[in-house]
Amino acid sequence: PPSVQSADVPRHPHPLATGKAGMSRVLVFGALARTLVLFRAPLLRALVEAGHEVVAAAPDDDPDVPAAMASLGVGWHPIDFERNRVQPVRDLLLVGRIRSMLREVRPDRLLSYTIKPNIYGGWAARAEGIPSAAMITGLGTVFMNPGPRRRVASSMLRRACRHHDRVFLQNDDDRRDLVEARIIENPSKVVMTAGSGIDLAAFPESPPPEAPVFLMLARLLEAKGVREYIEAAEMVKSSCPDAVIRLAGMEDPGSGGVPRAEIDAAVARGVIDYLGDVRDVRSQLDACSVFVLPSWYEGTPHSSLEAMATGRAIITTDTRGCRETVDHQVNGLLVPLRDART
């Protein structure tokens, strides 16, 4: 399918790393260590193969990440912060820690992704005089809901984007909203990509099982549509008790997380099978026939791209980012947002 990309490298006539002739040092900065392995490995590998010295930074909450970075030829620099809570005093202190990291690593360029690295990384890079670029892989609930939190977050991101010389976006809705709200004041900075991309060799097409097996693979967040998935599962099981409906994903204790007790209650009722925090995504995709993602928003969902690559039908919401992966009634179905019954 056209949305599936075989590499993670944003396409643009300007290189990501600028400054020194030949090899440049690029610092890739995210908010969750394991995403560097799950979603950014092809990008990191490509930067190394292009001759750049690469260092990755994120909160160190996964013991497997340092070895994975070493295997890619990437340096590892853990930095501690709480990724999914807004805490003004701690967040201001975080800017100081990022500046210290930049002075220690001395990158020629900072490349950030997810909201806190994009905002505070941009502020810190400006203070240290380091060029930076941001990858926006979805705006998040704070930007979806009107109110004071959205106004404050918009102002903070606007300030960061004044320094970022490239802003990578994954869907036209995000581009339109950020440009019209003048969060991105210079539209020429925008670079559009069809998602973060996946390694097609790691997710080859495979025949689906004959029996109906549904799979949702996502963090256990309300905004990922976990509750709608459980509600829809209740209805499917009442009319088709032999259907297999699986949920996999890591718990998220921050704001917007669905409590594990709700998941366990659905399992006890026989509505879903909860697989836990799955590391072997490929085997679970091979074992399903339909991939479901009822998310409220995405940049372009990486999980759907992986499912598409394996040849699975997709059921997802007709909303920003999600709709980019499906031609309705061709490779899947688009359903209304927050509507389990449909």
Steps between C-alpha positions, in 0.01 A plus 500: 500500500624853426502608865755234598853636477805277492723743690467742786704784350308823427546600135622855454767665287676628812692250717391442858848564630676819396810675619828309477618373166455125475388335821266697726374413844121464521313471830163324466282585801174326595274453801494120535814290474344194337359706209857553385512125435141443389454802272832679442748219434487539117555876531789455743655232279466717188665796670792280609531352151503852355815567700361695794588446862166437674404527866151412628340637816178418686384408850682180594211271591597197292809291579517363144544839333872568568602169338262560208654843441850354515404240238394784269824686558314773689612664821259496795431791734211441744325809630236483771164676474130421532372487145121508545434755772523878482685621810614862447781511757644160408461574130698822532771304679488254209605778261812543712574127485457498123738793469753309712455197275557713189818645648622149586410331169581807287283401202505683167124448489216397729215290357209462743167320503198495736365810669736568791823443301357707214417792731773496762761364263431792267532749784824346622648476149425868441670594826807296407509617137448150356290441184197281563209330325182348642301194397134541599346152500159611624381809684360331811191564707623834633478643147168329420294662776436878516587674822785656697724192484483506122581872488799457727629193312453679166702796621777273626521302176489822293805626686684174433403495130652844453836332560437165328603542137303192389173365638409152374124430491309185407151611397333800338269567797794564731672715237190711442429551871858588594541743211156665539555545874844644418666250729719444195539859386715417196324228290816444296643315802240223463610167352222247441566127540273197468554399861821402672542203269573135572748239388305285254751218536409476870126483426453281190155410373359178646171308460245587770328230708167373370314569823413863587771626733499870587801677649548844649859589580548832681589659830211467743377855456149636480601702192611184322137382515555217747158545660324512161682181402379320813145628448502382137642166612205455734259538208698275265529223758126511571422418136815305408630330817774313312670822387845553650557859609847585629647810660871554545696796627688654786326656797531877522469637853490864389209725418245331275606144578233228518536325837615141487196409711273585205702275271497215751123536544447468125720190496302350790176554306647311204485807276868531407830321538766733640848405379692747714790717386595309184856531370461259205252708299558304179377167640182660634426660164556166327247342739222752430274555202384857570692781667293756691606849610210720623735787591379858540800645314836398360781639288494192281468189722808283488306196619258524206791525254650183646163322471458623142843367407403153620182513288247546780169677455473815711209642699581850618337834565424760237715763668833674458788268433296181521312566176830530312554123529168373360318514169150435630369155397824431310761410762277560799221703655484853637254537788372809685705633788406379851216287363536140618164396357601576141 
